[in-house]
């Protein structure tokens, strides 16, 4: 007996099911492109009206600010830390994020500051400006508009640093830290500030450019800011771009898509030039393998209060600089794994594999600076009433 012929309604149901399946498959296949398209402001940067500029005379313009920023107290650590945070703003209608964007600030306060700024709290008072950061979308495209947005973000960071030096620092030792987007901005900032204020190097304990691409040639032995060659050495830069050793696609992407500051402060590709790699576990520019036993401690410090010292997970990873990339082994602890969706994984992770390494390194470089014969201690100022 022959089977029942499909009715018109059956054909409609079957067609709808097939169409739905095709839509689902297409959405999965091109989901990253779809998300990326939603982050595109779809307006040229030249005609874009950016958010209001931060006023660094106001506490609201700082994500981290000491109680008495203009004068350190007797129990404060010896240095001041100027910290430029990584990307936390996804994008959408804006090329550059407003400093009061709620979602971006939740990521900043909940994940980025506890993991990447707090390692330096024992060495210095923390100052972290809120700036009109370039959106995450600008890291997904090489369009000129995206480069313009990154150059625009630099203007806020430069103004914040000048305000920090002129009103808060009072001649104390300085540590400058930038992570990811913040690291690229710090690289340019130090080049321009050391040219404008040559004596700044005398009180510069160290510069940390974390998980960002920096050209090695800009930090040779005779440059104003050389790469660190040994632990405890002051007045030098530690810079590294970290990738898991097993992730060859991400390693290739560094060379193919990273942007560095070129002539006339234009952002340009690496173009085969050597990349700076100072191993944070060795505290030196070196191609030597740093075994797991040297890893002082990683942390997953998301949502911890600033006064809470996180528990360290020691001996988690080995590291080695290979062709300018800090190649990192897979962490042992399951808490040190990237979580969340595609956009979350494009940001800095909510853990720091080198938290304790950076903490100890910063303290040693401040101590090294204080021992320098040409270091001049500041005159102690009283807090403003």
HUURDA-V841456 format. One record per residue. PHI is phi in whole degrees, -180 to 180 (* if undefined). Layout:
# HUURDA-V841456
phi = (PHI | PHI)
This chain:
# HUURDA-V841456
phi = (* | -67 | -68 | -68 | -68 | -69 | -81 | -59 | -65 | -62 | -63 | -63 | -63 | -64 | -64 | -64 | -66 | -64 | -64 | -62 | -62 | -65 | -64 | -63 | -62 | -64 | -63 | -69 | -67 | -114 | -63 | -67 | -65 | -66 | -62 | -60 | -64 | -71 | -90 | -73 | -63 | 59 | -147 | -62 | -63 | -63 | -107 | -80 | -100 | -73 | -64 | -62 | -73 | -72 | -104 | -76 | -79 | -102 | -62 | -64 | -86 | -124 | -76 | -134 | -154 | -65 | -58 | -123 | -64 | -84 | -159 | -79 | -93 | -65 | -98 | -75 | -65 | -74 | -118 | -118 | -114 | -102 | -115 | -110 | -75 | -78 | -66 | -128 | -101 | -71 | 131 | 131 | -82 | -110 | -74 | -124 | -79 | -64 | -72 | -105 | -65 | -63 | -65 | -63 | -72 | -63 | -67 | -62 | -75 | -81 | -123 | -75 | -66 | -61 | -89 | -117 | -94 | -62 | -57 | -100 | -68 | -80 | -93 | -163 | -68 | -97 | -126 | -130 | -73 | -86 | -133 | -78 | -65 | -67 | -69 | -59 | -57 | -67 | -87 | -100 | -140 | -103 | -62 | -61 | -59 | -66 | -67 | -62 | -64 | -70 | -64 | -63 | -59 | -60 | -58 | -65 | -65 | -64 | -65 | -65 | -67 | -62 | -66 | -58 | -68 | -78 | -121 | -114 | -73 | 56 | 80 | -75 | -57 | -124 | -116 | -118 | -130 | -136 | -120 | 53 | -53 | -61 | -66 | -62 | -69 | -65 | -58 | -69 | -57 | -68 | -62 | -77 | -70 | -68 | -74 | -81 | -130 | -58 | -76 | -59 | -60 | -65 | -118 | -92 | -69 | -173 | -121 | -117 | -111 | -99 | 55 | -143 | -94 | -132 | -76 | -64 | -64 | -76 | -134 | -74 | -58 | -100 | -78 | -58 | -132 | -75 | -68 | -68 | -113 | -157 | -65 | 82 | -75 | -89 | 61 | -147 | -117 | -109 | -134 | -155 | -116 | -97 | -143 | -67 | -60 | -82 | -99 | -65 | -64 | -68 | -64 | -62 | -63 | -59 | -75 | -87 | -125 | -67 | -115 | -129 | -79 | -110 | -63 | 57 | 56 | -95 | -87 | -141 | -71 | -66 | 57 | 79 | -77 | -62 | -105 | -69 | -143 | -105 | -72 | -67 | -84 | -106 | 69 | -153 | -74 | -159 | -95 | -71 | -75 | -101 | -72 | -56 | -63 | -88 | -75 | -65 | 166 | -99 | -143 | -117 | -102 | -57 | 68 | -80 | -65 | -61 | -81 | -89 | -86 | -72 | -77 | -86 | -107 | -85 | 54 | -90 | -140 | -107 | -141 | -159 | -80 | -130 | 54 | 85 | -107 | -80 | -88 | -116 | -74 | -67 | -63 | -76 | -80 | -68 | -74 | -104 | -118 | -74 | -128 | 94 | -81 | -59 | -65 | -62 | -74 | -80 | -85 | -61 | -69 | -84 | -155 | -130 | -70 | -124 | -54 | -68 | -65 | -67 | -60 | -68 | -63 | -62 | -62 | -67 | -76 | -64 | -61 | -64 | -63 | -64 | -88 | -64 | -64 | -97 | -77 | -112 | -68 | -76 | -77 | -71 | -101 | -94 | -59 | -68 | -84)
